Amino acid sequence: MQTWNKSKHIAATGMLGAIIFILAFTPLGFIPLPIVNATTVHIPVIIGSLLLGPKYGAALGFMFGLASLLRNTFAPTAASFVFSPFYALPGTEGGSLWALVVVFIPRILVGITPWLFYKVISKVIPKSFNIFSYGLAGIIGSMTNTIFVLHFIYLFFREPYATIVDQPLEAVYAFIMGIIVANGIPEAIVAGILVAALSRVFTVIGATES
């Protein structure tokens, strides 16, 4: 296993960052499923976390958040106010700075949690089963994004969010949990499979750098 120098880390971060923006602004970032579309934009962040370590993973997570901010600012949907402070909340003339928390914090964490999880789980699972360790780390990274984004939406925007999803306020949390099950689980499975499929690459070039 070889150790990468700083220039290679920076180059790999730039390449993965470019992939993030390509996925975020093209249909390549979404996989059609029977009920929902699963996003793949977080996959390069998870890969970067495992391959380059948490510092570069967090930087890639920031790029993910920035791509989401730009997409929701310049190509808004009804729910874009939860991801962009430049998009007004329903019934108001202005946005909320809490949108920056929603759009950036979970995505930065996606660049950290897979590395942390892999470091812990690899001490329990033998290296001959690394494919499972990496797959589980991919699932953890994906669920980090889903769970934190949706819970932050509930924490900061549940009233306007209830309006756009046409749900009574007391039913919003159950609605969010339904999204976690219907959307988050398929995304996590896709992430786990893709990261596990790349596990051999991680092993060869030197993954989970600190």
NUZA-29517 format. One record per residue (C-alpha): x negated, y negated, z; residue number from 1; residue in three letters. Coordinates in nm, 3 decimals. Example, Ala and Ser with C-alpha at 12.3 -4.5 7.8 and 13.67 -1.06 7.14 Angstrom:
% residues 2
{east -1.230	north 0.450	up 0.780	k 1	r ALA}
{east -1.367	north 0.106	up 0.714	k 2	r SER}
//
This chain:
% residues 210
{east 0.000	north 0.000	up 0.000	k 1	r MET}
{east -0.140	north -0.340	up -0.096	k 2	r GLN}
{east -0.100	north -0.670	up 0.087	k 3	r THR}
{east 0.005	north -0.972	up -0.114	k 4	r TRP}
{east -0.174	north -1.306	up -0.083	k 5	r ASN}
{east 0.005	north -1.637	up -0.041	k 6	r LYS}
{east 0.008	north -1.724	up -0.412	k 7	r SER}
{east 0.181	north -1.395	up -0.496	k 8	r LYS}
{east 0.438	north -1.457	up -0.223	k 9	r HIS}
{east 0.512	north -1.801	up -0.366	k 10	r ILE}
{east 0.535	north -1.667	up -0.721	k 11	r ALA}
{east 0.770	north -1.388	up -0.615	k 12	r ALA}
{east 0.983	north -1.637	up -0.420	k 13	r THR}
{east 1.011	north -1.858	up -0.727	k 14	r GLY}
{east 1.111	north -1.564	up -0.946	k 15	r MET}
{east 1.375	north -1.442	up -0.702	k 16	r LEU}
{east 1.499	north -1.799	up -0.657	k 17	r GLY}
{east 1.547	north -1.831	up -1.032	k 18	r ALA}
{east 1.746	north -1.506	up -1.030	k 19	r ILE}
{east 1.966	north -1.645	up -0.751	k 20	r ILE}
{east 2.061	north -1.950	up -0.958	k 21	r PHE}
{east 2.117	north -1.740	up -1.271	k 22	r ILE}
{east 2.352	north -1.510	up -1.081	k 23	r LEU}
{east 2.528	north -1.799	up -0.906	k 24	r ALA}
{east 2.617	north -1.979	up -1.229	k 25	r PHE}
{east 2.692	north -1.687	up -1.461	k 26	r THR}
{east 2.932	north -1.390	up -1.456	k 27	r PRO}
{east 2.630	north -1.171	up -1.376	k 28	r LEU}
{east 2.677	north -1.267	up -1.012	k 29	r GLY}
{east 3.012	north -1.093	up -0.986	k 30	r PHE}
{east 3.106	north -0.726	up -1.024	k 31	r ILE}
{east 3.474	north -0.659	up -1.102	k 32	r PRO}
{east 3.636	north -0.407	up -0.867	k 33	r LEU}
{east 3.996	north -0.277	up -0.863	k 34	r PRO}
{east 4.109	north -0.532	up -0.603	k 35	r ILE}
{east 3.838	north -0.801	up -0.575	k 36	r VAL}
{east 3.514	north -0.917	up -0.733	k 37	r ASN}
{east 3.199	north -0.829	up -0.539	k 38	r ALA}
{east 2.921	north -1.087	up -0.553	k 39	r THR}
{east 2.559	north -0.990	up -0.614	k 40	r THR}
{east 2.406	north -1.334	up -0.556	k 41	r VAL}
{east 2.280	north -1.233	up -0.213	k 42	r HIS}
{east 2.090	north -0.930	up -0.348	k 43	r ILE}
{east 1.771	north -1.126	up -0.439	k 44	r PRO}
{east 1.772	north -1.278	up -0.090	k 45	r VAL}
{east 1.786	north -0.934	up 0.072	k 46	r ILE}
{east 1.513	north -0.807	up -0.159	k 47	r ILE}
{east 1.300	north -1.110	up -0.078	k 48	r GLY}
{east 1.348	north -1.057	up 0.295	k 49	r SER}
{east 1.228	north -0.696	up 0.274	k 50	r LEU}
{east 0.953	north -0.761	up 0.022	k 51	r LEU}
{east 0.812	north -1.091	up 0.146	k 52	r LEU}
{east 0.918	north -1.119	up 0.509	k 53	r GLY}
{east 1.158	north -1.348	up 0.700	k 54	r PRO}
{east 0.988	north -1.681	up 0.623	k 55	r LYS}
{east 1.020	north -1.642	up 0.247	k 56	r TYR}
{east 1.351	north -1.462	up 0.290	k 57	r GLY}
{east 1.490	north -1.764	up 0.476	k 58	r ALA}
{east 1.368	north -1.991	up 0.195	k 59	r ALA}
{east 1.553	north -1.773	up -0.057	k 60	r LEU}
{east 1.860	north -1.786	up 0.167	k 61	r GLY}
{east 1.840	north -2.165	up 0.156	k 62	r PHE}
{east 1.830	north -2.146	up -0.226	k 63	r MET}
{east 2.139	north -1.923	up -0.215	k 64	r PHE}
{east 2.314	north -2.183	up 0.000	k 65	r GLY}
{east 2.206	north -2.466	up -0.230	k 66	r LEU}
{east 2.335	north -2.279	up -0.535	k 67	r ALA}
{east 2.668	north -2.226	up -0.359	k 68	r SER}
{east 2.683	north -2.594	up -0.259	k 69	r LEU}
{east 2.620	north -2.707	up -0.616	k 70	r LEU}
{east 2.867	north -2.460	up -0.765	k 71	r ARG}
{east 3.143	north -2.566	up -0.525	k 72	r ASN}
{east 3.069	north -2.935	up -0.575	k 73	r THR}
{east 3.059	north -2.943	up -0.954	k 74	r PHE}
{east 3.292	north -2.652	up -1.034	k 75	r ALA}
{east 3.530	north -2.660	up -0.737	k 76	r PRO}
{east 3.808	north -2.420	up -0.650	k 77	r THR}
{east 4.088	north -2.467	up -0.399	k 78	r ALA}
{east 3.860	north -2.341	up -0.118	k 79	r ALA}
{east 3.549	north -2.539	up -0.213	k 80	r SER}
{east 3.591	north -2.775	up 0.085	k 81	r PHE}
{east 3.453	north -2.501	up 0.312	k 82	r VAL}
{east 3.127	north -2.494	up 0.114	k 83	r PHE}
{east 3.082	north -2.856	up 0.008	k 84	r SER}
{east 3.122	north -3.177	up 0.213	k 85	r PRO}
{east 3.173	north -3.359	up -0.117	k 86	r PHE}
{east 3.506	north -3.183	up -0.176	k 87	r TYR}
{east 3.799	north -3.322	up 0.020	k 88	r ALA}
{east 3.996	north -3.113	up 0.267	k 89	r LEU}
{east 4.362	north -3.056	up 0.167	k 90	r PRO}
{east 4.571	north -3.362	up 0.254	k 91	r GLY}
{east 4.268	north -3.584	up 0.319	k 92	r THR}
{east 4.037	north -3.806	up 0.120	k 93	r GLU}
{east 3.709	north -3.672	up 0.254	k 94	r GLY}
{east 3.512	north -3.357	up 0.321	k 95	r GLY}
{east 3.352	north -3.225	up 0.637	k 96	r SER}
{east 2.983	north -3.191	up 0.723	k 97	r LEU}
{east 3.069	north -2.856	up 0.885	k 98	r TRP}
{east 3.072	north -2.724	up 0.528	k 99	r ALA}
{east 2.692	north -2.749	up 0.533	k 100	r LEU}
{east 2.685	north -2.508	up 0.828	k 101	r VAL}
{east 2.910	north -2.265	up 0.640	k 102	r VAL}
{east 2.714	north -2.283	up 0.317	k 103	r VAL}
{east 2.359	north -2.271	up 0.456	k 104	r PHE}
{east 2.335	north -2.093	up 0.795	k 105	r ILE}
{east 2.479	north -1.751	up 0.691	k 106	r PRO}
{east 2.271	north -1.750	up 0.371	k 107	r ARG}
{east 1.949	north -1.833	up 0.557	k 108	r ILE}
{east 2.029	north -1.550	up 0.800	k 109	r LEU}
{east 2.067	north -1.313	up 0.502	k 110	r VAL}
{east 1.697	north -1.374	up 0.443	k 111	r GLY}
{east 1.609	north -1.276	up 0.800	k 112	r ILE}
{east 1.839	north -1.000	up 0.925	k 113	r THR}
{east 1.743	north -0.729	up 0.670	k 114	r PRO}
{east 1.374	north -0.764	up 0.764	k 115	r TRP}
{east 1.453	north -0.756	up 1.138	k 116	r LEU}
{east 1.681	north -0.455	up 1.098	k 117	r PHE}
{east 1.429	north -0.267	up 0.885	k 118	r TYR}
{east 1.151	north -0.329	up 1.139	k 119	r LYS}
{east 1.367	north -0.175	up 1.413	k 120	r VAL}
{east 1.524	north 0.112	up 1.219	k 121	r ILE}
{east 1.196	north 0.220	up 1.056	k 122	r SER}
{east 1.064	north 0.302	up 1.403	k 123	r LYS}
{east 1.344	north 0.555	up 1.442	k 124	r VAL}
{east 1.386	north 0.694	up 1.090	k 125	r ILE}
{east 1.082	north 0.878	up 0.948	k 126	r PRO}
{east 0.904	north 0.715	up 0.653	k 127	r LYS}
{east 1.003	north 1.009	up 0.435	k 128	r SER}
{east 1.360	north 0.877	up 0.467	k 129	r PHE}
{east 1.269	north 0.515	up 0.385	k 130	r ASN}
{east 1.540	north 0.507	up 0.121	k 131	r ILE}
{east 1.802	north 0.520	up 0.398	k 132	r PHE}
{east 1.627	north 0.250	up 0.601	k 133	r SER}
{east 1.620	north 0.016	up 0.304	k 134	r TYR}
{east 1.979	north 0.098	up 0.208	k 135	r GLY}
{east 2.100	north 0.025	up 0.560	k 136	r LEU}
{east 1.902	north -0.300	up 0.563	k 137	r ALA}
{east 2.077	north -0.398	up 0.240	k 138	r GLY}
{east 2.416	north -0.332	up 0.398	k 139	r ILE}
{east 2.323	north -0.538	up 0.705	k 140	r ILE}
{east 2.209	north -0.829	up 0.489	k 141	r GLY}
{east 2.530	north -0.829	up 0.288	k 142	r SER}
{east 2.755	north -0.806	up 0.594	k 143	r MET}
{east 2.558	north -1.089	up 0.757	k 144	r THR}
{east 2.672	north -1.316	up 0.475	k 145	r ASN}
{east 3.034	north -1.199	up 0.477	k 146	r THR}
{east 3.089	north -1.198	up 0.852	k 147	r ILE}
{east 2.920	north -1.529	up 0.930	k 148	r PHE}
{east 3.072	north -1.719	up 0.636	k 149	r VAL}
{east 3.427	north -1.606	up 0.711	k 150	r LEU}
{east 3.400	north -1.655	up 1.086	k 151	r HIS}
{east 3.254	north -2.002	up 1.037	k 152	r PHE}
{east 3.547	north -2.079	up 0.806	k 153	r ILE}
{east 3.782	north -1.970	up 1.082	k 154	r TYR}
{east 3.592	north -2.168	up 1.345	k 155	r LEU}
{east 3.566	north -2.496	up 1.153	k 156	r PHE}
{east 3.840	north -2.490	up 0.888	k 157	r PHE}
{east 4.118	north -2.257	up 0.994	k 158	r ARG}
{east 4.397	north -2.515	up 0.962	k 159	r GLU}
{east 4.320	north -2.639	up 0.608	k 160	r PRO}
{east 4.226	north -2.283	up 0.510	k 161	r TYR}
{east 4.567	north -2.163	up 0.628	k 162	r ALA}
{east 4.721	north -2.419	up 0.397	k 163	r THR}
{east 4.543	north -2.306	up 0.082	k 164	r ILE}
{east 4.594	north -1.934	up 0.145	k 165	r VAL}
{east 4.959	north -1.997	up 0.238	k 166	r ASP}
{east 4.936	north -1.823	up 0.575	k 167	r GLN}
{east 5.069	north -1.930	up 0.915	k 168	r PRO}
{east 4.789	north -2.049	up 1.143	k 169	r LEU}
{east 4.827	north -1.753	up 1.379	k 170	r GLU}
{east 4.780	north -1.511	up 1.085	k 171	r ALA}
{east 4.461	north -1.664	up 0.948	k 172	r VAL}
{east 4.222	north -1.447	up 1.146	k 173	r TYR}
{east 4.397	north -1.129	up 1.035	k 174	r ALA}
{east 4.382	north -1.260	up 0.678	k 175	r PHE}
{east 4.006	north -1.319	up 0.714	k 176	r ILE}
{east 3.954	north -0.970	up 0.854	k 177	r MET}
{east 4.138	north -0.837	up 0.551	k 178	r GLY}
{east 3.889	north -1.017	up 0.325	k 179	r ILE}
{east 3.600	north -0.866	up 0.520	k 180	r ILE}
{east 3.741	north -0.518	up 0.458	k 181	r VAL}
{east 3.852	north -0.569	up 0.097	k 182	r ALA}
{east 3.560	north -0.781	up -0.022	k 183	r ASN}
{east 3.277	north -0.748	up 0.230	k 184	r GLY}
{east 3.262	north -0.369	up 0.240	k 185	r ILE}
{east 3.239	north -0.322	up -0.141	k 186	r PRO}
{east 2.971	north -0.593	up -0.155	k 187	r GLU}
{east 2.778	north -0.423	up 0.125	k 188	r ALA}
{east 2.795	north -0.086	up -0.051	k 189	r ILE}
{east 2.666	north -0.242	up -0.374	k 190	r VAL}
{east 2.384	north -0.412	up -0.183	k 191	r ALA}
{east 2.292	north -0.093	up -0.002	k 192	r GLY}
{east 2.279	north 0.110	up -0.323	k 193	r ILE}
{east 2.071	north -0.146	up -0.513	k 194	r LEU}
{east 1.824	north -0.201	up -0.229	k 195	r VAL}
{east 1.790	north 0.173	up -0.171	k 196	r ALA}
{east 1.729	north 0.222	up -0.543	k 197	r ALA}
{east 1.440	north -0.025	up -0.519	k 198	r LEU}
{east 1.293	north 0.131	up -0.206	k 199	r SER}
{east 1.016	north 0.305	up -0.400	k 200	r ARG}
{east 0.913	north -0.029	up -0.548	k 201	r VAL}
{east 0.897	north -0.184	up -0.200	k 202	r PHE}
{east 0.677	north 0.100	up -0.077	k 203	r THR}
{east 0.435	north 0.078	up -0.369	k 204	r VAL}
{east 0.377	north -0.299	up -0.368	k 205	r ILE}
{east 0.387	north -0.356	up 0.005	k 206	r GLY}
{east 0.724	north -0.443	up 0.156	k 207	r ALA}
{east 0.835	north -0.594	up 0.487	k 208	r THR}
{east 0.547	north -0.840	up 0.511	k 209	r GLU}
{east 0.554	north -1.059	up 0.821	k 210	r SER}
//
